[in-house]
Amino acid sequence: IAGAINHLSGLHYTVSDCCCGSRGEACVCRLISGDAISMEVSSVQLTKEGSTVCGDTDAALLLPDAKEALIISDGLGSGAIANKESQNTVEFIRKILDCGFEQDFVAALARHRLLLEREAELYATLDLCLIDRIRKKAEFVKLGAGASYLCTPGKGVKVIGGVAFDGNTFFSAPAKRSKEPLNPGDILILASDGLEEAVSAGNGPDEWLIPLLADCCGDTPK
């Protein structure tokens, strides 16, 4: 497909992803400029002990202008109720991004939606990373979300600071925004706060997670 498009247009494209129906329906392929950096995305979820459903939801979304959105939402609490709210939050963000709005507007709408849900106490955090595959940079928007980690082979791990969830300030504190350049071979890890809480006995993530990630630089995302 990419070869045919390249021949007809005189431009260079590669296939970013392709989805084919299971009953003979047409395949839908999305192409991206050959100048864009390639990406591999993987996702892992673990449920809280005693629960059959994870309260977190994640998604990866290809956007116009060779941008990719990585999203994680952590529902308040755990189990099916938290999962439903995090799914609703991710789907809400997905629709806004599909309409072409910028991340500042997305963050404002997300906060407004959370304010509407406040009385029911069915709200969720938002961790949004917009990757520009042409300009090779990542922009982060965090609403009550934890830290992210950027692993660069030969340079170690950089922590992109998050905002610990605080029910008293969640609706008043501004969204935290930051930007980071990307290099070939980088591994970018987004995670809910469950990752930082995985090891008990008072060991913070700097004591075990950072060394672990540093040892894995150069591996596949999975």
PLY file of the C-alpha trace (Angstrom):
ply
format ascii 1.0
element vertex 222
property float x
property float y
property float z
element edge 221
property int vertex1
property int vertex2
end_header
0.00 0.00 0.00
2.72 2.46 1.00
4.68 1.62 -2.16
1.69 2.35 -4.38
0.95 5.65 -2.63
4.60 6.69 -2.85
4.67 5.91 -6.58
1.45 7.82 -7.31
2.19 10.86 -5.14
5.94 11.14 -5.49
6.11 11.45 -1.69
7.40 9.02 0.92
5.01 7.42 3.39
5.10 4.41 5.70
2.17 2.48 7.17
1.67 3.46 10.79
-1.02 0.90 11.55
-3.53 -1.27 9.73
-6.82 -2.74 10.96
-8.63 -5.45 8.99
-12.15 -6.75 9.65
-12.59 -10.36 10.73
-15.37 -11.10 8.19
-13.86 -9.83 5.00
-14.49 -6.11 5.50
-12.04 -3.66 3.97
-8.79 -2.93 5.77
-8.19 0.56 7.09
-4.53 1.64 6.96
-3.12 4.91 8.21
0.02 6.26 6.61
2.53 8.70 8.04
5.28 10.79 6.51
8.53 8.92 6.02
10.31 11.73 7.89
8.50 10.83 11.10
10.23 8.81 13.80
8.98 5.25 14.19
7.33 4.15 17.42
6.50 0.91 19.17
3.84 1.05 21.88
3.16 -1.62 24.51
0.82 -1.71 27.48
0.69 -3.77 30.69
-1.99 -3.80 33.41
-2.15 -5.54 36.77
-5.21 -5.64 39.02
-5.21 -4.73 42.68
-5.08 -7.76 44.96
-8.59 -9.14 45.41
-9.99 -7.32 42.36
-10.75 -8.84 38.98
-10.75 -5.51 37.11
-8.01 -2.89 36.85
-9.18 0.65 37.65
-6.80 2.19 35.09
-7.40 2.68 31.36
-4.80 3.46 28.69
-4.91 4.28 24.99
-2.65 5.23 22.08
-4.12 7.44 19.37
-2.62 8.54 16.05
-3.46 12.18 15.36
-3.08 14.45 12.32
0.30 16.09 11.59
2.22 12.95 12.59
1.38 13.24 16.29
0.60 10.39 18.65
-1.27 10.66 21.94
-0.53 8.33 24.84
-3.19 8.45 27.57
-3.53 6.93 31.03
-6.42 7.56 33.40
-6.55 6.24 36.96
-10.07 5.95 38.35
-10.64 6.88 41.98
-10.58 3.72 44.09
-10.31 0.34 42.40
-12.31 -2.30 40.58
-15.22 -1.94 38.18
-16.38 1.54 39.28
-12.88 3.02 38.95
-12.45 1.26 35.61
-15.70 2.70 34.25
-14.72 6.26 35.17
-11.20 5.93 33.77
-12.65 4.48 30.54
-15.09 7.40 30.29
-12.24 9.87 30.83
-10.03 8.29 28.16
-12.89 8.14 25.65
-13.73 11.78 26.38
-10.11 12.83 25.75
-9.94 10.67 22.63
-12.95 12.44 21.09
-11.58 15.90 21.89
-8.20 15.08 20.35
-9.90 13.59 17.28
-11.52 16.99 16.75
-8.09 18.59 16.51
-8.02 20.65 19.72
-4.68 21.56 21.32
-3.58 20.08 24.64
-4.28 23.26 26.66
-7.93 23.18 25.56
-8.05 19.43 26.18
-6.79 19.92 29.75
-9.32 22.70 30.39
-12.22 20.57 29.13
-11.01 17.57 31.13
-10.94 19.65 34.32
-14.42 21.01 33.58
-15.74 17.48 33.13
-14.14 16.38 36.41
-15.73 19.33 38.19
-19.14 18.24 36.89
-18.50 14.74 38.29
-17.23 16.01 41.64
-20.45 15.62 43.62
-20.73 11.97 42.59
-17.05 11.45 43.51
-16.57 9.53 40.26
-13.51 11.26 38.92
-10.23 10.08 37.48
-6.73 11.40 36.89
-5.38 12.24 33.44
-1.87 11.56 32.16
-1.55 12.76 28.55
1.59 12.66 26.43
1.53 14.14 22.92
4.45 12.97 20.79
5.35 15.00 17.71
6.93 12.42 15.43
8.30 15.02 13.00
9.78 17.51 15.48
10.87 14.66 17.80
9.51 15.99 21.07
7.01 15.00 23.73
4.59 17.29 25.59
3.08 16.17 28.89
-0.17 17.26 30.54
-0.88 15.84 33.99
-4.02 16.24 36.10
-3.38 14.45 39.39
-1.13 11.97 37.55
2.19 10.56 38.73
5.67 10.77 37.23
6.76 9.53 33.80
10.20 8.19 32.94
12.36 8.84 29.88
15.13 6.27 29.34
17.90 7.29 26.94
20.58 4.67 26.20
23.93 5.90 27.49
22.39 8.79 29.44
20.23 7.04 32.03
16.71 7.86 33.21
15.07 11.29 33.47
12.02 11.67 35.73
9.23 13.85 34.33
7.60 15.04 37.52
3.96 14.35 38.18
1.45 15.63 40.70
0.54 13.31 43.56
-3.22 12.91 43.84
-4.64 15.09 46.60
-8.40 15.20 46.95
-8.22 18.62 48.63
-6.39 20.37 45.77
-7.19 18.19 42.78
-9.82 20.56 41.40
-7.96 23.79 42.12
-4.35 22.98 41.24
-3.38 23.78 37.61
-2.50 21.02 35.20
1.23 20.34 35.14
2.81 20.73 31.69
6.31 19.98 30.44
8.21 19.25 27.21
11.06 16.88 26.46
13.12 16.24 23.30
13.18 12.68 21.98
16.14 10.76 20.58
16.41 7.49 18.62
16.24 4.54 20.99
14.46 6.42 23.80
11.95 4.53 25.91
9.17 6.61 27.45
7.20 5.09 30.32
3.86 6.41 31.52
2.36 4.78 34.60
-0.32 5.29 37.21
0.75 5.73 40.83
0.24 2.01 41.37
3.72 1.47 39.92
5.37 3.68 42.53
3.41 1.95 45.29
4.32 -1.57 44.14
7.20 -1.91 46.61
6.44 -1.37 50.28
8.70 -0.97 53.33
9.16 2.73 52.61
11.24 2.27 49.48
10.53 5.16 47.13
10.72 4.78 43.33
14.17 6.40 43.25
15.52 3.48 45.27
14.33 0.64 43.06
12.51 1.84 39.94
15.13 4.20 38.51
17.99 1.62 38.72
15.70 -1.02 37.24
14.76 1.17 34.28
18.40 2.21 33.75
19.32 -1.46 33.37
16.57 -1.91 30.75
17.52 1.00 28.47
17.84 -0.42 24.97
15.25 -3.17 25.48
11.89 -3.27 23.71
9.06 -1.36 25.42
7.33 -4.60 26.42
0 1
1 2
2 3
3 4
4 5
5 6
6 7
7 8
8 9
9 10
10 11
11 12
12 13
13 14
14 15
15 16
16 17
17 18
18 19
19 20
20 21
21 22
22 23
23 24
24 25
25 26
26 27
27 28
28 29
29 30
30 31
31 32
32 33
33 34
34 35
35 36
36 37
37 38
38 39
39 40
40 41
41 42
42 43
43 44
44 45
45 46
46 47
47 48
48 49
49 50
50 51
51 52
52 53
53 54
54 55
55 56
56 57
57 58
58 59
59 60
60 61
61 62
62 63
63 64
64 65
65 66
66 67
67 68
68 69
69 70
70 71
71 72
72 73
73 74
74 75
75 76
76 77
77 78
78 79
79 80
80 81
81 82
82 83
83 84
84 85
85 86
86 87
87 88
88 89
89 90
90 91
91 92
92 93
93 94
94 95
95 96
96 97
97 98
98 99
99 100
100 101
101 102
102 103
103 104
104 105
105 106
106 107
107 108
108 109
109 110
110 111
111 112
112 113
113 114
114 115
115 116
116 117
117 118
118 119
119 120
120 121
121 122
122 123
123 124
124 125
125 126
126 127
127 128
128 129
129 130
130 131
131 132
132 133
133 134
134 135
135 136
136 137
137 138
138 139
139 140
140 141
141 142
142 143
143 144
144 145
145 146
146 147
147 148
148 149
149 150
150 151
151 152
152 153
153 154
154 155
155 156
156 157
157 158
158 159
159 160
160 161
161 162
162 163
163 164
164 165
165 166
166 167
167 168
168 169
169 170
170 171
171 172
172 173
173 174
174 175
175 176
176 177
177 178
178 179
179 180
180 181
181 182
182 183
183 184
184 185
185 186
186 187
187 188
188 189
189 190
190 191
191 192
192 193
193 194
194 195
195 196
196 197
197 198
198 199
199 200
200 201
201 202
202 203
203 204
204 205
205 206
206 207
207 208
208 209
209 210
210 211
211 212
212 213
213 214
214 215
215 216
216 217
217 218
218 219
219 220
220 221
